[in-house]
Amino acid sequence: MTTYDERASLSDLTTTAERVRRAVEGVIEGKPEVVRLSLTVLLAEGHLLIEDVPGVGKTMLAKALARSIDCSVRRIQFTPDLLPSDITGVSVFDQQRRDFEFKPGAIFAQIVIGDEINRASPKTQSALLESMEERQVTVDGHSYELPSPFMVVATQNPVEMEGTYPLPEAQRDRFMARVSIGYPHPEAELRMLDVHGAVSPLDDLQPVAHAHDIVKLVEAVRAVHVAESVRRYAVDLVGATRQHPELRLGASPRATLHLLRAAKAAAALAGRDFTLPDDVQALAVPVLAHRLLPTAQAQLGRRTAEQVVVDILQRTPVPDPSAQAWRQPPPPAHRPPGARRL
């Protein structure tokens, strides 16, 4: 458990997050909502899937987020010949010690950038499953913990399918959110020509936060209050995906957990210590859509998973704010010295 003194305050969170946001937006022009979602996933202890066409800055966004934080960073270029041991590590026999020594793979970093993740074989993709869910790696019967904070930022191109292996549902379900950057506005593209024309802005990007700062901010996000009605609202949204006639696969219970964690992080970034139904609504599409599988009839009708989630949001009743107080009850007035919050 964490004491009041050890946990970062909401003002610390918003100040640090604002520094990181400004640093990343100095590299990614005209996409503030994408940068904010990336920060939300980081503080919610999730993983981010960036899916878009080539040349819009997928890898640039991942690198900018990683460089803005003073932590260990590894980049993995996924290719068809990449092996699972290249990611997790391998045990090598040491002739002098007459014993096996574990050589950590590229996954042993606080922020791991997986470029074009769908170009690796399913066998190699599966090497990420344990690390993304349990934050550990098991090799030859021994488990090794990953550093904290730990985040996987993966990119993939949904258009060019030649020589790719689509991510299985189990892999996609481990990503908290999926984001598409999209093409920039003409004004932002003009600024990009000025900024990126002579030198890459990544070269001048300096860390504006430390890894231990992010750990404290994650603890602050965990303490954000979620009212019973907001939790039930999230459950109703996810449950509706499992019964929707246009979906053959709905969202998992893990999706419900990810939705609430992301909503708590969004509330904290907004300076609130309590969540609102608006936080859940704003994150429903990026958190749920990539986990859903439309039916063949829906695909023939050109209905996307994003459209189905929007339809569910419109049909699911929103909790009545007059019937429920969102704020957490205040703590007791007199707290013994050194007392811990449960």
LUMDO-813612 format. One record per residue (C-alpha): y negated, x, z. Coordinates in steps of 0.25 Angstrom, whole numbers, plus 2048, in hexadecimal, padded with zeros to 3 digits. Last residue first. Layout:
BEGIN
YXZ;...
This chain:
BEGIN
7FB7E580A;7ED7EC80D;7EF7F7816;7E87F9824;7E2806827;7D8800831;7DB7F2834;7D57E882B;7CB7DE831;7C67D4827;7D37D0821;7D47D2812;7CD7C8809;7D57BE801;7D87C27F3;7CF7BB7E9;7D47B27DE;7D27A57E7;7DA79A7E1;7D778B7DE;7C978D7D9;7CE7987CF;7D878E7C8;7E37977C3;7E47977B4;7ED78D7AD;7F67947A2;7F378E794;7E879778F;7EE7A4795;7FB7A078E;7F479E781;7EE7AC783;7FC7B2786;8017AC779;7F67B1771;7F97BF776;8077BE773;8047BB764;8057AF75C;8077B274D;80E7A474B;81A7AC746;8197B4753;8197A875B;8257A2754;82C7AF756;8297AF765;81F7B776C;8237C3775;81A7C5781;8197D2788;80D7D7780;8057CA783;8067CB792;7FD7D6798;7F27D678D;7F27C778B;7F27C379A;7E77CD79E;7DB7C579D;7E27B97A3;7E77C07AF;7D97C57B3;7D37B77B0;7DD7B27BA;7D57BA7C5;7D97C67CD;7D47CB7DA;7CE7D87DF;7C37D77D4;7BB7E27CD;7BE7DF7BF;7C77EB7BE;7CE7E57CA;7D07D87C4;7D67DE7B7;7E07E67C0;7E47DA7C7;7E67D37BA;7EE7DF7B4;7F87DE7C0;7F97CF7BF;7FD7D07B0;8067DC7B2;80E7D47BD;80F7C87B4;8137D17A8;81E7D77B1;8237C87B3;8267C97A4;81E7C2799;8247B978F;82E7BB784;8317B1779;8227AC778;81C7A1770;822796779;81C79B786;82579B791;8267AA796;8177AC792;8137A079C;8197A87A7;8107B37A5;8047AA7A6;8097A27B2;80C7AF7B9;7FE7B47B7;7F97A77BC;8027A77C8;7FC7B57CC;7EE7B07CA;7F17A47D3;7F77AD7DE;7EA7B57DE;7EB7C47DA;7E37CE7E3;7E07DC7DE;7E77E67E7;7F07EC7DC;7E37EF7D4;7DE7F77DF;7EB7FF7DF;7EA8017D1;7DB8077D3;7E18117DD;7EB8167D3;7E08167C8;7D781F7D1;7E38287D4;7E582A7C5;7D682F7C4;7CB8287BD;7C082C7B3;7C88367AB;7C083C79F;7BF837791;7B8842788;7C484577F;7C883677F;7BB833778;7C183A76C;7B6842764;7AD841758;7B0833753;7B582D760;7A8829766;7A082675A;7AB81F752;7AF81775F;7A1812760;7A380C752;7B0806756;7AA800762;79F7F9759;7AA7F574F;7B27EE75A;7BF7F675D;7CD7F2757;7D77ED761;7DB7F476F;7E87EB771;7EC7EB77F;7FA7E8786;7FC7E7795;8057EA7A0;80F7F1798;81D7F079E;81F7E4796;81E7EB789;8297F478C;8337E9790;82F7E1784;8337ED77B;8287F5774;8297F5765;83080175F;827808754;82A80F747;82380573F;81C7FB747;80D7FE744;8067F2749;8087F1758;80380075B;807804768;80080A774;80580D783;7FD80F78F;80781279B;8018127A9;8048197B6;7FB81B7C1;8028217C8;80D82C7C4;81B8287BF;8268287C9;8338307C5;84182A7C6;84E8327C5;85A82D7BE;8598367B2;84B8327AF;8448267B6;8358247B4;82C81D7BD;8208137BC;82A8077BE;8257FF7B2;81F8087A9;8288147AC;83480C7AB;83180679E;82B813797;838819793;83B80C78C;832810781;83A81C77E;84781477C;83F80A774;83B81476A;82D81A76A;822815760;81F808768;817811773;80D815769;80681E773;80B81D781;80082278A;805825798;7FB8247A4;7FF82A7B1;8098347AB;8188367AC;81B82E7A0;81A83B797;82784079C;82B8477AA;8348537A9;83F8517B4;84685D7B8;85685E7B8;85C8697C0;8618777BF;85487C7C5;8538877BB;8598807B0;8518737B1;8578687AA;84D85E7A4;84C84F7A9;84384779F;83684079F;83383179E;82B831791;83183C788;83E83978F;83D82B788;83D83277A;832832770;838833762;83282575D;824829762;81C82576E;81082F770;81083077F;803834786;803839795;7F783779F;7F683C7AD;7EA8377B4;7DB8387B4;7D782A7AE;7CE8297A2;7D883179A;7E382679B;7DA81B797;7D482278C;7E2827787;7E8819787;7DB813780;7DC81E775;7EB81B773;7E880D76F;7DA810768;7DA80775C;7E0810752;7EE80A750;7F07FB753;7F17F6761;7FA7F576D;7F67FC77A;8007FA785;7FB7FC793;8037FF7A0;8017F97AE;7FD7FD7BB;7F27F27BC;7E77FD7BC;7EB8037AF;7ED7F57A9;7DF7F17AD;7DA7FE7A7;7E07FB79A;7DB7ED79A;7CD7F279C;7CE7FC791;7D37F1787;7C87E878C;7BD7F278A;7C17F577B;7B47F9774;7B6808773;7C380F779;7BE81D77D;7B281A786;7B980D78A;7C4816791;7B981D799;7B281079D;7BE8097A1;7C38157AA;7B58157B1;7B58067B2;7C38077B8;7BF8117C3;7B38087C7;7BB7FB7C7;7C68017CF;7BD8077D9;7B57FA7DB;7C37F37DD;7C67FC7E8;7D08077E7;7DB8077F1;7DD8127FB;7D380D805;7D87FF805;7E7804808;7F28047FE;800800800;
